Amino acid sequence: MNHFDLNGKIAIVTGGHRGLGLGIATKLAQAGAEVVISGIMNQVGEYAAETLLLNGLKASYAHMDVRSNASIFQSIDGIVSHFLAS
């Protein structure tokens, strides 16, 4: 029995484009979550999300600068709109 089933859940991982963040994003996706990798390094984040997708996992990238409240709110609004439209 899998006690860590995240099917139907959305996980936002800030800094999920490399290192520990990418490891966390990968494990969350392997547990069934749709992972949104967020950060300020757009090309690297998009590449990380594409790599997860190529491995059969659900992932996307959203630009988010956690140093800016406006950026955080804008990113979250976009993510929520995207998943509500799906």
N, CA, C and O atoms as a GROMACS GRO file, in nm:
protein
  344
    1MET      N    1   0.084  -0.117   0.000
    1MET     CA    2   0.000   0.000   0.000
    1MET      C    3   0.089   0.124   0.000
    1MET      O    4   0.184   0.133   0.078
    2ASN      N    5   0.058   0.220  -0.088
    2ASN     CA    6   0.133   0.344  -0.096
    2ASN      C    7   0.071   0.446  -0.001
    2ASN      O    8  -0.042   0.489  -0.022
    3HIS      N    9   0.144   0.483   0.101
    3HIS     CA   10   0.094   0.578   0.199
    3HIS      C   11   0.121   0.722   0.158
    3HIS      O   12   0.082   0.816   0.229
    4PHE      N   13   0.185   0.741   0.046
    4PHE     CA   14   0.222   0.874   0.000
    4PHE      C   15   0.164   0.896  -0.139
    4PHE      O   16   0.237   0.922  -0.234
    5ASP      N   17   0.032   0.885  -0.150
    5ASP     CA   18  -0.037   0.897  -0.278
    5ASP      C   19  -0.083   1.041  -0.297
    5ASP      O   20  -0.166   1.091  -0.221
    6LEU      N   21  -0.027   1.108  -0.397
    6LEU     CA   22  -0.062   1.247  -0.423
    6LEU      C   23  -0.139   1.264  -0.554
    6LEU      O   24  -0.145   1.375  -0.608
    7ASN      N   25  -0.198   1.157  -0.604
    7ASN     CA   26  -0.278   1.169  -0.726
    7ASN      C   27  -0.388   1.272  -0.705
    7ASN      O   28  -0.456   1.274  -0.602
    8GLY      N   29  -0.404   1.358  -0.805
    8GLY     CA   30  -0.506   1.462  -0.799
    8GLY      C   31  -0.462   1.587  -0.723
    8GLY      O   32  -0.540   1.680  -0.709
    9LYS      N   33  -0.339   1.590  -0.674
    9LYS     CA   34  -0.287   1.705  -0.600
    9LYS      C   35  -0.191   1.784  -0.688
    9LYS      O   36  -0.131   1.731  -0.781
   10ILE      N   37  -0.178   1.912  -0.656
   10ILE     CA   38  -0.084   2.000  -0.725
   10ILE      C   39   0.021   2.043  -0.624
   10ILE      O   40  -0.012   2.087  -0.514
   11ALA      N   41   0.148   2.031  -0.662
   11ALA     CA   42   0.258   2.070  -0.574
   11ALA      C   43   0.340   2.178  -0.643
   11ALA      O   44   0.385   2.160  -0.756
   12ILE      N   45   0.358   2.290  -0.575
   12ILE     CA   46   0.443   2.397  -0.626
   12ILE      C   47   0.576   2.387  -0.553
   12ILE      O   48   0.580   2.392  -0.430
   13VAL      N   49   0.684   2.374  -0.630
   13VAL     CA   50   0.817   2.359  -0.570
   13VAL      C   51   0.903   2.476  -0.614
   13VAL      O   52   0.948   2.482  -0.728
   14THR      N   53   0.925   2.570  -0.522
   14THR     CA   54   1.011   2.684  -0.554
   14THR      C   55   1.155   2.634  -0.556
   14THR      O   56   1.198   2.559  -0.468
   15GLY      N   57   1.229   2.679  -0.655
   15GLY     CA   58   1.367   2.633  -0.669
   15GLY      C   59   1.376   2.487  -0.709
   15GLY      O   60   1.476   2.421  -0.681
   16GLY      N   61   1.272   2.436  -0.774
   16GLY     CA   62   1.269   2.295  -0.811
   16GLY      C   63   1.343   2.262  -0.938
   16GLY      O   64   1.326   2.153  -0.992
   17HIS      N   65   1.424   2.353  -0.985
   17HIS     CA   66   1.493   2.332  -1.113
   17HIS      C   67   1.625   2.258  -1.101
   17HIS      O   68   1.680   2.212  -1.201
   18ARG      N   69   1.678   2.244  -0.977
   18ARG     CA   70   1.805   2.172  -0.962
   18ARG      C   71   1.825   2.133  -0.815
   18ARG      O   72   1.754   2.180  -0.726
   19GLY      N   73   1.921   2.046  -0.793
   19GLY     CA   74   1.960   2.008  -0.658
   19GLY      C   75   1.847   1.948  -0.576
   19GLY      O   76   1.768   1.868  -0.626
   20LEU      N   77   1.841   1.987  -0.451
   20LEU     CA   78   1.742   1.935  -0.358
   20LEU      C   79   1.600   1.964  -0.406
   20LEU      O   80   1.512   1.878  -0.394
   21GLY      N   81   1.577   2.084  -0.461
   21GLY     CA   82   1.444   2.119  -0.511
   21GLY      C   83   1.399   2.027  -0.622
   21GLY      O   84   1.282   1.987  -0.627
   22LEU      N   85   1.490   1.993  -0.713
   22LEU     CA   86   1.455   1.901  -0.822
   22LEU      C   87   1.428   1.762  -0.767
   22LEU      O   88   1.339   1.693  -0.815
   23GLY      N   89   1.505   1.721  -0.668
   23GLY     CA   90   1.480   1.591  -0.604
   23GLY      C   91   1.342   1.586  -0.540
   23GLY      O   92   1.272   1.486  -0.551
   24ILE      N   93   1.304   1.693  -0.473
   24ILE     CA   94   1.172   1.701  -0.410
   24ILE      C   95   1.064   1.700  -0.517
   24ILE      O   96   0.965   1.628  -0.505
   25ALA      N   97   1.082   1.780  -0.623
   25ALA     CA   98   0.984   1.785  -0.732
   25ALA      C   99   0.966   1.648  -0.794
   25ALA      O  100   0.854   1.606  -0.823
   26THR      N  101   1.077   1.577  -0.815
   26THR     CA  102   1.072   1.444  -0.876
   26THR      C  103   0.994   1.347  -0.788
   26THR      O  104   0.907   1.276  -0.837
   27LYS      N  105   1.025   1.344  -0.659
   27LYS     CA  106   0.956   1.251  -0.568
   27LYS      C  107   0.807   1.284  -0.556
   27LYS      O  108   0.725   1.192  -0.551
   28LEU      N  109   0.772   1.411  -0.553
   28LEU     CA  110   0.630   1.449  -0.548
   28LEU      C  111   0.558   1.403  -0.675
   28LEU      O  112   0.446   1.353  -0.668
   29ALA      N  113   0.623   1.421  -0.790
   29ALA     CA  114   0.564   1.377  -0.916
   29ALA      C  115   0.552   1.225  -0.922
   29ALA      O  116   0.452   1.172  -0.971
   30GLN      N  117   0.653   1.155  -0.871
   30GLN     CA  118   0.648   1.008  -0.868
   30GLN      C  119   0.535   0.959  -0.778
   30GLN      O  120   0.483   0.849  -0.797
   31ALA      N  121   0.499   1.040  -0.679
   31ALA     CA  122   0.388   1.004  -0.589
   31ALA      C  123   0.253   1.041  -0.649
   31ALA      O  124   0.149   1.018  -0.587
   32GLY      N  125   0.254   1.101  -0.770
   32GLY     CA  126   0.130   1.128  -0.841
   32GLY      C  127   0.089   1.273  -0.852
   32GLY      O  128  -0.009   1.304  -0.920
   33ALA      N  129   0.161   1.363  -0.787
   33ALA     CA  130   0.125   1.505  -0.793
   33ALA      C  131   0.157   1.564  -0.929
   33ALA      O  132   0.248   1.519  -0.998
   34GLU      N  133   0.081   1.666  -0.966
   34GLU     CA  134   0.117   1.749  -1.080
   34GLU      C  135   0.208   1.858  -1.024
   34GLU      O  136   0.163   1.942  -0.947
   35VAL      N  137   0.334   1.855  -1.062
   35VAL     CA  138   0.434   1.944  -1.004
   35VAL      C  139   0.451   2.069  -1.089
   35VAL      O  140   0.465   2.062  -1.211
   36VAL      N  141   0.449   2.183  -1.022
   36VAL     CA  142   0.481   2.310  -1.087
   36VAL      C  143   0.614   2.355  -1.029
   36VAL      O  144   0.623   2.392  -0.912
   37ILE      N  145   0.716   2.352  -1.112
   37ILE     CA  146   0.848   2.401  -1.072
   37ILE      C  147   0.846   2.552  -1.090
   37ILE      O  148   0.809   2.602  -1.196
   38SER      N  149   0.886   2.625  -0.986
   38SER     CA  150   0.885   2.770  -0.997
   38SER      C  151   1.020   2.827  -0.958
   38SER      O  152   1.094   2.769  -0.878
   39GLY      N  153   1.051   2.940  -1.016
   39GLY     CA  154   1.177   3.008  -0.987
   39GLY      C  155   1.198   3.122  -1.084
   39GLY      O  156   1.107   3.160  -1.158
   40ILE      N  157   1.319   3.176  -1.082
   40ILE     CA  158   1.349   3.291  -1.169
   40ILE      C  159   1.439   3.253  -1.287
   40ILE      O  160   1.463   3.335  -1.375
   41MET      N  161   1.487   3.130  -1.288
   41MET     CA  162   1.574   3.084  -1.396
   41MET      C  163   1.487   3.010  -1.499
   41MET      O  164   1.478   2.888  -1.499
   42ASN      N  165   1.423   3.088  -1.586
   42ASN     CA  166   1.321   3.034  -1.676
   42ASN      C  167   1.368   2.917  -1.760
   42ASN      O  168   1.303   2.813  -1.764
   43GLN      N  169   1.481   2.932  -1.828
   43GLN     CA  170   1.527   2.824  -1.917
   43GLN      C  171   1.559   2.698  -1.839
   43GLN      O  172   1.527   2.587  -1.883
   44VAL      N  173   1.623   2.712  -1.725
   44VAL     CA  174   1.660   2.597  -1.644
   44VAL      C  175   1.535   2.531  -1.587
   44VAL      O  176   1.525   2.408  -1.584
   45GLY      N  177   1.440   2.612  -1.541
   45GLY     CA  178   1.314   2.559  -1.488
   45GLY      C  179   1.232   2.487  -1.593
   45GLY      O  180   1.176   2.380  -1.567
   46GLU      N  181   1.224   2.545  -1.712
   46GLU     CA  182   1.151   2.481  -1.820
   46GLU      C  183   1.217   2.349  -1.860
   46GLU      O  184   1.148   2.251  -1.889
   47TYR      N  185   1.350   2.347  -1.862
   47TYR     CA  186   1.422   2.224  -1.894
   47TYR      C  187   1.396   2.116  -1.789
   47TYR      O  188   1.375   1.999  -1.823
   48ALA      N  189   1.396   2.155  -1.662
   48ALA     CA  190   1.370   2.058  -1.554
   48ALA      C  191   1.229   2.000  -1.568
   48ALA      O  192   1.210   1.879  -1.554
   49ALA      N  193   1.131   2.086  -1.597
   49ALA     CA  194   0.993   2.038  -1.614
   49ALA      C  195   0.984   1.945  -1.734
   49ALA      O  196   0.918   1.841  -1.727
   50GLU      N  197   1.049   1.981  -1.844
   50GLU     CA  198   1.048   1.896  -1.964
   50GLU      C  199   1.112   1.760  -1.936
   50GLU      O  200   1.066   1.658  -1.987
   51THR      N  201   1.218   1.760  -1.856
   51THR     CA  202   1.285   1.634  -1.821
   51THR      C  203   1.190   1.543  -1.743
   51THR      O  204   1.184   1.423  -1.768
   52LEU      N  205   1.116   1.600  -1.648
   52LEU     CA  206   1.019   1.520  -1.574
   52LEU      C  207   0.910   1.468  -1.668
   52LEU      O  208   0.870   1.352  -1.658
   53LEU      N  209   0.863   1.553  -1.759
   53LEU     CA  210   0.761   1.511  -1.854
   53LEU      C  211   0.810   1.395  -1.940
   53LEU      O  212   0.737   1.299  -1.965
   54LEU      N  213   0.936   1.403  -1.985
   54LEU     CA  214   0.992   1.297  -2.068
   54LEU      C  215   1.004   1.165  -1.991
   54LEU      O  216   1.011   1.059  -2.052
   55ASN      N  217   1.005   1.172  -1.860
   55ASN     CA  218   1.009   1.053  -1.775
   55ASN      C  219   0.870   1.008  -1.732
   55ASN      O  220   0.855   0.928  -1.640
   56GLY      N  221   0.767   1.061  -1.800
   56GLY     CA  222   0.631   1.017  -1.775
   56GLY      C  223   0.565   1.080  -1.654
   56GLY      O  224   0.461   1.031  -1.607
   57LEU      N  225   0.623   1.186  -1.602
   57LEU     CA  226   0.568   1.253  -1.484
   57LEU      C  227   0.495   1.380  -1.525
   57LEU      O  228   0.517   1.432  -1.635
   58LYS      N  229   0.410   1.430  -1.438
   58LYS     CA  230   0.333   1.551  -1.467
   58LYS      C  231   0.407   1.671  -1.409
   58LYS      O  232   0.425   1.681  -1.288
   59ALA      N  233   0.449   1.763  -1.497
   59ALA     CA  234   0.526   1.878  -1.452
   59ALA      C  235   0.511   1.994  -1.547
   59ALA      O  236   0.485   1.978  -1.666
   60SER      N  237   0.527   2.113  -1.491
   60SER     CA  238   0.529   2.236  -1.570
   60SER      C  239   0.616   2.337  -1.496
   60SER      O  240   0.664   2.311  -1.386
   61TYR      N  241   0.637   2.452  -1.558
   61TYR     CA  242   0.720   2.556  -1.499
   61TYR      C  243   0.640   2.685  -1.492
   61TYR      O  244   0.564   2.716  -1.584
   62ALA      N  245   0.659   2.760  -1.384
   62ALA     CA  246   0.599   2.893  -1.370
   62ALA      C  247   0.703   2.988  -1.313
   62ALA      O  248   0.768   2.957  -1.213
   63HIS      N  249   0.719   3.102  -1.376
   63HIS     CA  250   0.813   3.203  -1.324
   63HIS      C  251   0.759   3.257  -1.191
   63HIS      O  252   0.643   3.295  -1.181
   64MET      N  253   0.846   3.259  -1.089
   64MET     CA  254   0.809   3.316  -0.960
   64MET      C  255   0.935   3.363  -0.890
   64MET      O  256   1.030   3.288  -0.870
   65ASP      N  257   0.934   3.490  -0.852
   65ASP     CA  258   1.044   3.547  -0.775
   65ASP      C  259   0.994   3.559  -0.630
   65ASP      O  260   0.915   3.649  -0.600
   66VAL      N  261   1.041   3.471  -0.543
   66VAL     CA  262   0.991   3.469  -0.405
   66VAL      C  263   1.035   3.591  -0.325
   66VAL      O  264   0.994   3.607  -0.210
   67ARG      N  265   1.119   3.675  -0.382
   67ARG     CA  266   1.158   3.799  -0.316
   67ARG      C  267   1.055   3.909  -0.337
   67ARG      O  268   1.065   4.016  -0.277
   68SER      N  269   0.957   3.883  -0.422
   68SER     CA  270   0.857   3.984  -0.457
   68SER      C  271   0.716   3.931  -0.434
   68SER      O  272   0.673   3.834  -0.497
   69ASN      N  273   0.643   3.996  -0.342
   69ASN     CA  274   0.505   3.954  -0.316
   69ASN      C  275   0.421   3.961  -0.443
   69ASN      O  276   0.338   3.873  -0.468
   70ALA      N  277   0.442   4.065  -0.523
   70ALA     CA  278   0.365   4.079  -0.647
   70ALA      C  279   0.390   3.961  -0.740
   70ALA      O  280   0.296   3.909  -0.801
   71SER      N  281   0.515   3.917  -0.751
   71SER     CA  282   0.548   3.803  -0.836
   71SER      C  283   0.484   3.676  -0.782
   71SER      O  284   0.433   3.594  -0.858
   72ILE      N  285   0.488   3.658  -0.651
   72ILE     CA  286   0.428   3.539  -0.590
   72ILE      C  287   0.279   3.535  -0.620
   72ILE      O  288   0.228   3.433  -0.666
   73PHE      N  289   0.210   3.645  -0.593
   73PHE     CA  290   0.064   3.648  -0.615
   73PHE      C  291   0.030   3.630  -0.762
   73PHE      O  292  -0.066   3.560  -0.796
   74GLN      N  293   0.107   3.692  -0.851
   74GLN     CA  294   0.083   3.678  -0.995
   74GLN      C  295   0.103   3.533  -1.038
   74GLN      O  296   0.023   3.480  -1.115
   75SER      N  297   0.208   3.469  -0.990
   75SER     CA  298   0.235   3.330  -1.026
   75SER      C  299   0.126   3.237  -0.974
   75SER      O  300   0.078   3.151  -1.047
   76ILE      N  301   0.088   3.254  -0.848
   76ILE     CA  302  -0.015   3.169  -0.789
   76ILE      C  303  -0.147   3.188  -0.864
   76ILE      O  304  -0.217   3.090  -0.892
   77ASP      N  305  -0.182   3.312  -0.896
   77ASP     CA  306  -0.305   3.337  -0.973
   77ASP      C  307  -0.301   3.264  -1.106
   77ASP      O  308  -0.400   3.203  -1.147
   78GLY      N  309  -0.186   3.269  -1.175
   78GLY     CA  310  -0.172   3.200  -1.303
   78GLY      C  311  -0.182   3.049  -1.289
   78GLY      O  312  -0.244   2.982  -1.372
   79ILE      N  313  -0.120   2.995  -1.185
   79ILE     CA  314  -0.124   2.851  -1.163
   79ILE      C  315  -0.266   2.806  -1.132
   79ILE      O  316  -0.314   2.707  -1.187
   80VAL      N  317  -0.334   2.879  -1.044
   80VAL     CA  318  -0.472   2.844  -1.009
   80VAL      C  319  -0.561   2.853  -1.132
   80VAL      O  320  -0.642   2.764  -1.156
   81SER      N  321  -0.548   2.961  -1.210
   81SER     CA  322  -0.628   2.974  -1.331
   81SER      C  323  -0.604   2.860  -1.428
   81SER      O  324  -0.698   2.809  -1.488
   82HIS      N  325  -0.479   2.820  -1.443
   82HIS     CA  326  -0.444   2.712  -1.534
   82HIS      C  327  -0.513   2.581  -1.492
   82HIS      O  328  -0.571   2.512  -1.575
   83PHE      N  329  -0.506   2.549  -1.364
   83PHE     CA  330  -0.560   2.421  -1.319
   83PHE      C  331  -0.713   2.426  -1.305
   83PHE      O  332  -0.778   2.321  -1.314
   84LEU      N  333  -0.770   2.541  -1.284
   84LEU     CA  334  -0.917   2.550  -1.281
   84LEU      C  335  -0.974   2.537  -1.423
   84LEU      O  336  -1.084   2.487  -1.442
   85ALA      N  337  -0.896   2.583  -1.522
   85ALA     CA  338  -0.941   2.573  -1.661
   85ALA      C  339  -0.927   2.431  -1.714
   85ALA      O  340  -0.993   2.394  -1.811
   86SER      N  341  -0.841   2.352  -1.652
   86SER     CA  342  -0.816   2.215  -1.700
   86SER      C  343  -0.928   2.121  -1.669
   86SER      O  344  -0.921   2.003  -1.703
   0.00000   0.00000   0.00000
